[in-house]
Amino acid sequence: MIERADINGVLAQMRSLRAEMQQSSGQIELPSLRPESGSIRSIGETERSSFTALLKSAVDQVNGHQQSANRLRESYERGDPGVDLPQVMIQAQKASVSFEAMTQVRNRLVQAYEDISKMPI
């Protein structure tokens, strides 16, 4: 049976990712006004580690889509009877779209970095 992209499934994944992001951002504590460098440093490390983890998981998902598309393509080329051409094409498109989205995120991050570096101090 052909596995088709289900819009409800995609929307559910997007909602779960948004909920995870909101939960992780809700766990960050605001620094107190007392001059404790340890508390401020831990907040920065928490934000950095959560952003790093989010970015790493996104890259891993894109990599997973590409590997899955390659496995399906190779199975189809070998003549595996359980793999249909539409299934291969759908997975290839998923990989392509996810890679394009990751490229756009990278471009936005680079642009933000350049904008910040051009700001006068």
Phi, psi and omega per residue, in radians:
M1 nan 2.446 -3.093
I2 -1.394 2.254 3.088
E3 -1.509 2.073 -3.099
R4 -1.879 2.646 3.110
A5 -1.169 2.162 -3.123
D6 -1.828 2.082 -3.079
I7 -1.083 -0.616 3.124
N8 -1.167 -0.662 3.094
G9 -1.139 -0.728 3.117
V10 -1.132 -0.760 3.108
L11 -1.105 -0.670 3.110
A12 -1.132 -0.684 3.088
Q13 -1.128 -0.726 3.125
M14 -1.111 -0.712 3.129
R15 -1.160 -0.680 3.141
S16 -1.191 -0.662 3.085
L17 -1.134 -0.704 3.120
R18 -1.127 -0.722 3.120
A19 -1.120 -0.693 3.094
E20 -1.107 -0.705 3.131
M21 -1.151 -0.703 3.136
Q22 -1.183 -0.647 3.109
Q23 -1.173 -0.735 -3.126
S24 -1.207 -0.603 3.107
S25 -1.300 -0.446 3.094
G26 -1.302 -0.318 -3.124
Q27 -1.451 -0.214 -3.129
I28 -1.367 2.219 -3.133
E29 -1.567 2.544 3.088
L30 -1.379 2.518 -3.133
P31 -1.240 2.562 3.076
S32 -1.402 2.927 -3.132
L33 -1.402 -0.113 3.089
R34 -1.254 2.520 -3.092
P35 -1.386 1.127 3.086
E36 -1.793 1.901 -3.091
S37 -1.195 -0.489 -3.125
G38 -1.111 -0.723 -3.122
S39 -1.226 -0.642 3.134
I40 -1.214 -0.711 3.128
R41 -1.101 -0.711 -3.117
S42 -1.173 -0.563 3.104
I43 -1.191 -0.767 3.103
G44 -1.080 -0.698 3.125
E45 -1.176 -0.653 3.117
T46 -1.123 -0.792 3.128
E47 -1.118 -0.741 -3.118
R48 -1.142 -0.754 -3.107
S49 -1.211 -0.627 3.124
S50 -1.222 -0.667 3.087
F51 -1.163 -0.743 3.120
T52 -1.076 -0.766 3.132
A53 -1.122 -0.718 3.124
L54 -1.108 -0.783 -3.141
L55 -1.155 -0.711 3.124
K56 -1.127 -0.733 3.137
S57 -1.152 -0.621 3.107
A58 -1.152 -0.756 3.112
V59 -1.133 -0.698 3.113
D60 -1.107 -0.671 3.111
Q61 -1.145 -0.722 3.104
V62 -1.098 -0.771 3.106
N63 -1.065 -0.719 3.111
G64 -1.088 -0.719 3.094
H65 -1.087 -0.739 -3.125
Q66 -1.176 -0.717 3.118
Q67 -1.138 -0.715 3.106
S68 -1.096 -0.736 3.112
A69 -1.111 -0.699 3.124
N70 -1.157 -0.710 3.118
R71 -1.103 -0.775 3.125
L72 -1.113 -0.741 3.136
R73 -1.073 -0.784 3.136
E74 -1.138 -0.677 3.100
S75 -1.114 -0.713 3.120
Y76 -1.137 -0.712 3.140
E77 -1.144 -0.547 3.105
R78 -1.342 -0.241 3.118
G79 1.588 0.437 3.110
D80 -1.071 2.161 -3.076
P81 -1.215 -0.287 -3.125
G82 -1.497 -0.027 -3.082
V83 -2.021 2.137 3.119
D84 -1.761 2.719 3.125
L85 -1.056 -0.760 3.102
P86 -1.055 -0.629 3.112
Q87 -1.110 -0.746 3.128
V88 -1.121 -0.762 -3.108
M89 -1.172 -0.677 3.113
I90 -1.120 -0.779 3.140
Q91 -1.158 -0.641 3.096
A92 -1.123 -0.686 3.106
Q93 -1.185 -0.670 3.070
K94 -1.042 -0.776 3.131
A95 -1.116 -0.728 -3.134
S96 -1.139 -0.772 -3.130
V97 -1.166 -0.729 -3.139
S98 -1.173 -0.641 3.097
F99 -1.173 -0.716 3.110
E100 -1.106 -0.713 3.108
A101 -1.120 -0.720 3.115
M102 -1.135 -0.643 3.097
T103 -1.124 -0.722 3.107
Q104 -1.119 -0.697 3.091
V105 -1.095 -0.780 3.107
R106 -1.037 -0.771 3.134
N107 -1.079 -0.692 3.113
R108 -1.166 -0.693 3.108
L109 -1.131 -0.735 3.105
V110 -1.115 -0.749 3.124
Q111 -1.101 -0.727 3.111
A112 -1.117 -0.712 3.104
Y113 -1.093 -0.770 3.115
E114 -1.112 -0.712 3.110
D115 -1.091 -0.729 -3.138
I116 -1.199 -0.683 -3.119
S117 -1.207 -0.395 3.120
K118 -1.492 -0.186 -3.122
M119 -1.210 2.403 3.083
P120 -1.284 2.542 -3.118
I121 -1.579 nan nan
